[in-house]
Amino acid sequence: MFVKIIASLGPASESIDVIEKMARNGANAFRINFAHGNPDQWIKLVENVRKVEERLGKPIALIGDLKGPSVRLGLIEEPIAVPKGTPLRMVLAERSKGGQELVVPVPVEHFFEVVEVGDIIVMDDGKVRLRVTDKPSKDEIEVVAITDARITSHKAVVVQGKDYGLPAISAEDAKNIEFAIENDFDYISLSYVRRAEDLQLLKEILSKHGREDIGVIAKIETKSAVENLDSILEVADVVMVARGDLGMNFSLEDIHYYQKLIVNKCIEKGKPVIVATQLLESMIQNPVPTRAEVVDISTAVEQGVDALMLTGETSIGKHPVEAVSWLRRVIEHTESKMLDTIENIARTARRRELNIFVRFDKGVVELAEDLQAKLIVFSMMGITPRVIASLRPKIPVFVGTNNKKVMRKLAILWGLQPFYIDARDYDEGLKKTFEEAKARGYVNIGDIAVLTYGLRGTKQLIEILRVAP
């Protein structure tokens, strides 16, 4: 497959058995959402993922998702059922009884400073919409439900059209960054990014800990992020179209437009891009997706994304393994029918201004494509395969590396099949990568193979051969 699969972990998928089944069925990475759970729970998930990786001999990227500058509800002991038109109160509090008591706790004082009468409040990926009708005190507002809703604990709260102005990284986020560093996560994603400086702050923290090797994912879900997209792309290692909160900050009919805009800009700039949220939302309850969900996934694949991410489907859903299996099934089927579309995506990816090193990688990719060859790459730092993936190759790309961190980070990029190689230098590494590709059945007798590595500024190597017995 060209497009990779990321699955979120949670109560429905915390066991090693379920994680292994998801990995066998196509998951290339797992996400841990730091907005839910605690370090004791997260460490067990990390251990299970690494055990599965070793058991399967398959690289698996681990992504830690920071809460970012968000406001979330407090604890609601029982869900609050709210029919359309129902009035209720939102108050400064840590918790409420819920159930029949129509009081919603918000444990963030700043929320009440920002919100005004007439504002629209959106929660739960847009399922809950409330209009502010009164503000009787500094720590209380009165609202009315615009839609039928069910309000539960800890949901993100968005005041449509407004930024809270909170710090990009909270004290809690800082602790979770340390957790991710200590447990060797491969990527950290920052929620509610507003500008490039938010990402730069995260990168500075990683640098102070000597962990520049951890990739930074920018979640695009606010109006400010869309407005500052070009500068964000300059800093982010990976971009995520986070459609849940994006759909709370923009009107629903705008989401397809912004998804396409963000994906296209990422491809034009050579930046990896993920699309997430509600890909298979119905599978939280049902074992089979809807037709609309299948079309949605196919659309994202045809746009040329690097990866698709499941959230509630695998973290709290009843059918996490089936959700991964269906996502893989739709991706594979769509890719088999989209040769002309891949041509167009590749042209877009290769139109950007290229320096001499990227031109070399472009030449290697196009040579392998013209020969209908298998492309074999050895890399120590991951730079060459990352560039190759950004050019959206139409042929299989097999990457050997002697760096397990690089191997895992490459696992979520378009079309790459990375694996570990024990090698001391590039020539030995390329030779061993080719032999391992043959041993794994990636390359067979009679195939044409293009072998390459690139040492930026010193040596670029290309070797073409037909695989002999």
C-alpha positions as CSV (number, residue, x, y, z in Angstrom):
1,M,0.0,0.0,0.0
2,F,1.1,3.6,-0.6
3,V,-1.2,5.1,2.0
4,K,-0.4,4.1,5.6
5,I,-2.7,3.4,8.6
6,I,-2.5,5.0,12.1
7,A,-4.7,3.6,14.9
8,S,-5.5,5.3,18.2
9,L,-5.2,3.3,21.3
10,G,-7.7,3.3,24.2
11,P,-9.9,1.1,26.4
12,A,-11.0,-0.9,23.3
13,S,-7.5,-1.6,22.1
14,E,-5.2,-1.7,25.1
15,S,-4.6,-5.4,25.1
16,I,-1.5,-6.8,23.4
17,D,-3.8,-9.2,21.5
18,V,-5.9,-6.4,19.9
19,I,-2.8,-4.3,19.2
20,E,-1.2,-7.3,17.4
21,K,-4.3,-8.0,15.3
22,M,-4.5,-4.4,14.3
23,A,-0.8,-4.4,13.3
24,R,-1.2,-7.6,11.3
25,N,-4.2,-6.1,9.6
26,G,-2.3,-3.1,8.4
27,A,-1.7,-0.6,11.2
28,N,1.7,1.0,10.7
29,A,1.6,3.3,13.7
30,F,-0.3,3.8,17.0
31,R,-1.4,7.0,18.7
32,I,-1.7,7.6,22.4
33,N,-3.9,10.6,23.2
34,F,-2.5,12.4,26.3
35,A,-5.9,14.1,26.8
36,H,-7.2,10.8,28.2
37,G,-5.8,8.3,30.7
38,N,-2.6,8.6,32.8
39,P,1.0,7.7,32.7
40,D,0.4,4.3,34.3
41,Q,-2.0,3.4,31.5
42,W,0.1,4.9,28.8
43,I,3.3,3.0,29.8
44,K,1.4,-0.3,29.4
45,L,0.3,0.7,25.9
46,V,3.9,1.6,25.0
47,E,5.2,-1.8,26.3
48,N,2.5,-3.7,24.3
49,V,3.3,-1.8,21.1
50,R,7.0,-2.5,21.4
51,K,6.3,-6.2,22.2
52,V,4.1,-6.5,19.1
53,E,6.8,-4.7,16.9
54,E,9.4,-7.2,18.0
55,R,7.0,-10.2,17.7
56,L,6.0,-9.3,14.1
57,G,9.4,-7.9,12.9
58,K,7.5,-4.9,11.6
59,P,8.4,-1.2,12.3
60,I,5.6,0.5,14.2
61,A,5.7,4.3,14.8
62,L,4.5,5.5,18.2
63,I,2.7,8.9,18.3
64,G,2.0,10.9,21.4
65,D,-0.8,13.5,21.1
66,L,-0.6,16.6,23.3
67,K,-3.7,18.4,24.5
68,G,-2.4,21.7,23.4
69,P,-4.2,25.0,24.3
70,S,-7.6,23.6,24.6
71,V,-10.5,23.9,27.0
72,R,-12.2,20.7,28.1
73,L,-15.3,19.9,30.2
74,G,-14.8,18.7,33.7
75,L,-16.1,15.3,35.1
76,I,-19.8,14.6,34.5
77,E,-20.8,11.6,36.6
78,E,-23.7,10.7,34.3
79,P,-24.2,11.8,30.6
80,I,-26.5,14.7,30.2
81,A,-29.2,14.2,27.6
82,V,-30.1,17.5,26.0
83,P,-33.0,17.8,23.5
84,K,-32.9,20.6,21.0
85,G,-34.1,23.9,22.6
86,T,-33.2,22.8,26.2
87,P,-31.7,25.6,28.4
88,L,-28.8,24.6,30.6
89,R,-25.9,26.3,32.5
90,M,-22.2,26.1,32.1
91,V,-20.3,26.9,35.3
92,L,-16.7,27.1,36.6
93,A,-16.4,23.7,38.3
94,E,-14.4,20.5,38.2
95,R,-17.4,18.2,38.1
96,S,-21.2,17.8,38.1
97,K,-23.6,15.1,38.9
98,G,-24.9,15.0,35.3
99,G,-28.0,13.0,34.5
100,Q,-31.1,15.2,35.0
101,E,-29.1,18.1,36.4
102,L,-28.5,20.4,33.5
103,V,-25.3,21.9,34.7
104,V,-22.1,21.5,32.6
105,P,-18.8,22.0,34.5
106,V,-15.9,23.8,32.8
107,P,-12.8,23.9,35.0
108,V,-11.1,26.7,33.1
109,E,-11.6,30.3,34.2
110,H,-10.3,31.7,30.9
111,F,-13.2,30.1,29.0
112,F,-15.7,32.4,30.8
113,E,-13.5,35.5,30.0
114,V,-13.6,34.7,26.3
115,V,-17.2,33.6,25.8
116,E,-20.0,36.2,25.1
117,V,-23.7,36.3,24.6
118,G,-24.6,35.2,21.1
119,D,-21.5,32.9,20.7
120,I,-21.9,29.4,19.4
121,I,-20.2,26.7,21.5
122,V,-19.3,23.4,19.8
123,M,-18.3,20.1,21.4
124,D,-17.8,16.4,20.6
125,D,-16.6,16.8,17.0
126,G,-19.6,19.1,16.2
127,K,-22.3,16.7,17.6
128,V,-23.1,19.2,20.4
129,R,-23.9,22.8,19.5
130,L,-25.0,25.4,22.0
131,R,-25.9,29.1,21.8
132,V,-25.0,31.5,24.6
133,T,-28.1,33.4,25.8
134,D,-26.9,35.1,29.0
135,K,-23.9,35.7,31.2
136,P,-25.2,36.3,34.7
137,S,-21.8,36.2,36.4
138,K,-18.1,36.0,35.6
139,D,-18.0,32.2,36.2
140,E,-21.4,31.1,34.7
141,I,-23.2,31.3,31.4
142,E,-26.6,30.2,30.2
143,V,-27.0,28.4,26.9
144,V,-29.6,26.7,24.8
145,A,-29.1,23.5,22.8
146,I,-29.2,24.1,19.0
147,T,-29.3,20.4,18.3
148,D,-30.3,17.2,20.2
149,A,-27.2,16.3,22.2
150,R,-25.5,14.0,24.7
151,I,-22.9,15.7,26.8
152,T,-20.2,13.7,28.5
153,S,-16.9,14.3,30.4
154,H,-13.7,15.8,29.2
155,K,-14.9,16.8,25.7
156,A,-13.1,19.7,24.0
157,V,-15.0,23.0,24.0
158,V,-14.7,25.4,21.1
159,V,-16.2,28.9,20.9
160,Q,-16.7,29.1,17.2
161,G,-14.6,31.8,15.6
162,K,-12.4,32.5,18.7
163,D,-9.0,31.5,20.0
164,Y,-8.6,31.2,23.7
165,G,-5.1,32.7,23.7
166,L,-3.8,30.1,26.1
167,P,-0.1,29.1,26.1
168,A,0.8,26.7,23.2
169,I,2.2,24.2,25.7
170,S,0.7,23.9,29.2
171,A,2.5,22.6,32.3
172,E,0.6,19.3,31.8
173,D,1.8,19.2,28.2
174,A,5.4,19.7,29.4
175,K,5.1,16.7,31.7
176,N,3.6,14.6,28.8
177,I,6.5,15.7,26.5
178,E,8.9,14.3,29.1
179,F,6.9,11.1,29.2
180,A,7.2,10.8,25.4
181,I,10.9,11.5,25.5
182,E,11.5,9.0,28.3
183,N,9.6,6.3,26.5
184,D,11.1,6.9,23.1
185,F,8.1,8.0,21.1
186,D,8.7,8.6,17.4
187,Y,6.4,11.6,16.9
188,I,4.7,14.1,19.1
189,S,1.7,15.9,17.7
190,L,0.6,19.4,19.0
191,S,-3.1,20.1,19.1
192,Y,-4.6,23.5,18.3
193,V,-1.6,24.9,16.6
194,R,-2.1,28.5,15.7
195,R,1.3,29.6,14.3
196,A,4.7,28.4,13.5
197,E,6.1,29.6,16.8
198,D,3.9,27.1,18.7
199,L,5.8,24.2,16.9
200,Q,9.1,26.0,17.3
201,L,8.5,26.0,21.1
202,L,8.0,22.2,21.1
203,K,11.1,21.7,19.0
204,E,13.1,23.8,21.4
205,I,12.0,21.6,24.3
206,L,13.0,18.5,22.4
207,S,16.3,20.0,21.5
208,K,17.1,20.8,25.2
209,H,16.6,17.1,25.9
210,G,18.8,16.2,23.0
211,R,15.8,14.6,21.2
212,E,15.7,16.4,17.8
213,D,15.1,12.9,16.4
214,I,11.5,12.9,17.6
215,G,9.3,14.2,14.8
216,V,6.8,17.0,15.4
217,I,3.3,16.8,13.9
218,A,1.2,20.0,13.5
219,K,-2.5,19.4,13.9
220,I,-4.4,21.8,11.7
221,E,-7.7,22.5,13.4
222,T,-8.0,26.2,14.1
223,K,-8.7,29.2,11.8
224,S,-5.4,30.7,12.8
225,A,-3.6,27.5,11.7
226,V,-5.2,27.6,8.3
227,E,-4.4,31.3,7.9
228,N,-0.7,30.6,8.9
229,L,-0.4,27.3,7.0
230,D,2.5,28.3,4.9
231,S,4.7,29.3,7.8
232,I,3.6,26.2,9.8
233,L,4.7,24.0,6.9
234,E,8.2,25.4,7.1
235,V,8.5,24.2,10.7
236,A,6.4,21.0,11.0
237,D,7.9,17.6,10.2
238,V,4.4,16.2,9.5
239,V,1.0,17.9,9.1
240,M,-2.4,16.4,10.2
241,V,-5.7,17.5,8.9
242,A,-7.6,17.1,12.2
243,R,-11.1,17.2,10.9
244,G,-12.8,16.9,14.3
245,D,-11.9,20.3,15.7
246,L,-11.5,21.8,12.2
247,G,-15.2,21.0,11.8
248,M,-16.0,22.9,15.0
249,N,-14.1,26.0,13.9
250,F,-15.5,26.1,10.3
251,S,-18.9,25.4,8.9
252,L,-19.3,21.7,8.0
253,E,-19.7,22.4,4.3
254,D,-16.2,24.0,4.3
255,I,-14.4,20.9,5.6
256,H,-13.9,19.2,2.2
257,Y,-12.4,22.4,0.7
258,Y,-10.0,22.9,3.6
259,Q,-8.9,19.2,3.6
260,K,-8.1,19.4,-0.1
261,L,-6.3,22.8,0.4
262,I,-4.1,21.5,3.2
263,V,-3.3,18.2,1.5
264,N,-2.4,19.9,-1.8
265,K,-0.2,22.5,0.0
266,C,1.6,19.7,1.8
267,I,2.2,17.7,-1.4
268,E,3.4,20.9,-3.2
269,K,5.9,21.6,-0.3
270,G,7.0,18.0,0.1
271,K,5.6,17.7,3.6
272,P,4.0,14.5,4.9
273,V,0.3,14.8,5.6
274,I,-2.2,12.7,7.6
275,V,-6.0,13.0,7.5
276,A,-7.9,12.1,10.7
277,T,-11.3,11.9,12.4
278,Q,-14.6,10.2,11.6
279,L,-13.2,8.1,8.7
280,L,-15.2,5.1,10.0
281,E,-17.3,6.7,12.8
282,S,-20.2,4.3,12.4
283,M,-17.8,1.4,13.2
284,I,-17.6,2.6,16.8
285,Q,-20.9,0.7,17.0
286,N,-21.3,-1.3,13.8
287,P,-19.0,-4.0,12.3
288,V,-19.4,-2.6,8.7
289,P,-18.8,0.9,7.4
290,T,-21.4,3.1,5.6
291,R,-21.1,3.8,1.9
292,A,-20.4,7.4,2.7
293,E,-17.5,6.5,4.9
294,V,-16.0,4.3,2.1
295,V,-16.3,7.2,-0.3
296,D,-14.7,9.6,2.2
297,I,-11.7,7.3,2.6
298,S,-11.4,6.8,-1.1
299,T,-11.4,10.6,-1.6
300,A,-8.6,11.1,0.9
301,V,-6.5,8.3,-0.8
302,E,-7.1,9.9,-4.2
303,Q,-5.9,13.3,-2.8
304,G,-2.5,11.6,-2.1
305,V,-2.2,11.6,1.7
306,D,0.7,9.7,3.4
307,A,-1.6,8.2,6.1
308,L,-5.1,8.0,7.4
309,M,-5.7,7.9,11.2
310,L,-8.5,6.2,13.1
311,T,-9.5,7.8,16.4
312,G,-12.6,6.7,18.3
313,E,-13.1,3.8,16.0
314,T,-10.1,1.9,17.5
315,S,-9.8,3.7,20.9
316,I,-13.3,3.3,22.2
317,G,-15.2,1.4,19.5
318,K,-16.6,-2.1,19.6
319,H,-14.7,-3.2,16.5
320,P,-11.2,-1.9,16.5
321,V,-9.6,-4.7,14.5
322,E,-12.4,-4.7,11.9
323,A,-12.1,-0.9,11.5
324,V,-8.4,-1.3,10.6
325,S,-9.2,-4.2,8.3
326,W,-11.9,-2.2,6.5
327,L,-9.6,0.9,6.2
328,R,-6.9,-1.3,4.6
329,R,-9.4,-2.9,2.3
330,V,-10.7,0.4,1.0
331,I,-7.2,1.9,0.6
332,E,-5.9,-1.1,-1.3
333,H,-9.0,-1.2,-3.6
334,T,-8.8,2.6,-4.3
335,E,-5.1,2.4,-5.0
336,S,-5.6,-0.4,-7.5
337,K,-8.0,1.8,-9.5
338,M,-6.2,5.1,-9.4
339,L,-3.1,4.9,-11.6
340,D,-4.0,8.0,-13.5
341,T,-4.6,9.9,-10.2
342,I,-1.2,8.9,-8.9
343,E,0.3,10.3,-12.1
344,N,-1.4,13.7,-11.3
345,I,-0.3,13.6,-7.6
346,A,3.3,12.8,-8.7
347,R,3.3,15.7,-11.1
348,T,2.1,18.1,-8.4
349,A,4.7,16.7,-6.0
350,R,7.6,17.1,-8.5
351,R,6.6,20.7,-9.7
352,R,8.1,22.3,-6.6
353,E,11.5,24.1,-6.6
354,L,14.1,21.4,-6.2
355,N,17.7,21.7,-5.0
356,I,20.4,19.5,-6.5
357,F,19.9,16.7,-3.9
358,V,16.2,16.5,-4.4
359,R,16.7,16.5,-8.2
360,F,19.0,13.5,-7.7
361,D,16.2,11.7,-5.8
362,K,13.7,12.7,-8.4
363,G,15.9,11.3,-11.1
364,V,16.3,8.0,-9.3
365,V,12.5,7.7,-8.8
366,E,11.7,8.4,-12.4
367,L,14.4,6.0,-13.6
368,A,12.9,3.2,-11.5
369,E,9.4,4.1,-12.7
370,D,10.5,4.1,-16.4
371,L,12.2,0.7,-15.8
372,Q,9.2,-0.6,-13.8
373,A,11.8,-1.5,-11.2
374,K,11.8,-2.1,-7.5
375,L,13.6,0.8,-5.7
376,I,16.0,-0.3,-3.0
377,V,17.4,2.5,-0.7
378,F,19.8,2.4,2.2
379,S,19.7,5.4,4.6
380,M,21.1,6.2,8.0
381,M,19.4,9.5,8.7
382,G,16.2,9.0,6.7
383,I,16.6,12.1,4.5
384,T,16.7,10.3,1.1
385,P,13.7,8.0,1.7
386,R,11.7,10.9,3.1
387,V,12.3,13.0,0.0
388,I,11.5,10.0,-2.2
389,A,8.2,9.5,-0.4
390,S,7.4,13.2,-0.9
391,L,7.8,12.7,-4.7
392,R,4.9,10.2,-4.6
393,P,6.7,7.3,-6.4
394,K,4.4,4.9,-8.3
395,I,6.7,1.9,-7.7
396,P,7.5,-0.1,-4.5
397,V,10.3,1.5,-2.4
398,F,12.1,-0.7,0.1
399,V,14.3,1.0,2.7
400,G,17.0,-0.4,4.8
401,T,18.4,1.5,7.8
402,N,20.7,0.8,10.7
403,N,18.7,3.3,12.9
404,K,15.5,1.9,14.5
405,K,14.3,5.4,15.2
406,V,14.6,6.3,11.5
407,M,12.9,3.0,10.6
408,R,9.9,3.7,12.7
409,K,9.5,7.3,11.6
410,L,9.5,6.2,7.9
411,A,6.7,3.7,8.6
412,I,4.0,6.4,8.1
413,L,5.3,7.8,4.8
414,W,3.8,7.2,1.4
415,G,4.9,3.9,-0.2
416,L,7.9,3.2,2.0
417,Q,8.6,-0.3,3.4
418,P,11.3,0.2,5.9
419,F,13.3,-2.5,7.8
420,Y,16.3,-2.7,10.0
421,I,19.8,-3.5,8.6
422,D,22.9,-4.1,10.7
423,A,25.5,-2.2,8.7
424,R,28.6,0.0,9.4
425,D,28.6,2.0,6.2
426,Y,26.5,2.9,3.2
427,D,28.0,0.4,0.7
428,E,27.6,-2.5,3.2
429,G,24.2,-1.2,4.1
430,L,23.0,-1.1,0.5
431,K,24.2,-4.6,-0.2
432,K,22.6,-6.0,2.9
433,T,19.3,-4.1,2.1
434,F,19.2,-5.7,-1.3
435,E,19.8,-9.2,0.1
436,E,17.2,-8.7,2.8
437,A,14.6,-7.5,0.2
438,K,15.2,-10.7,-1.7
439,A,15.0,-12.8,1.5
440,R,11.6,-11.2,2.4
441,G,10.2,-11.8,-1.1
442,Y,10.0,-8.1,-2.0
443,V,12.3,-8.6,-4.9
444,N,12.2,-11.8,-7.0
445,I,14.3,-13.4,-9.7
446,G,13.9,-11.6,-13.0
447,D,12.9,-8.3,-11.4
448,I,14.8,-5.1,-12.3
449,A,16.1,-3.3,-9.2
450,V,17.4,0.2,-8.8
451,L,19.7,0.5,-5.8
452,T,20.6,3.9,-4.3
453,Y,21.9,5.9,-1.4
454,G,22.7,9.6,-1.1
455,L,25.4,11.2,1.1
456,R,24.5,14.9,0.9
457,G,27.3,16.8,-0.6
458,T,29.8,14.0,-1.0
459,K,28.5,10.9,-2.9
460,Q,25.3,9.8,-4.7
461,L,25.1,6.2,-5.9
462,I,22.8,4.5,-8.4
463,E,23.1,0.8,-9.4
464,I,20.7,-1.0,-11.8
465,L,20.6,-4.7,-12.0
466,R,18.3,-7.6,-12.9
467,V,17.9,-10.1,-10.1
468,A,19.6,-13.3,-10.9
469,P,19.1,-16.8,-9.2
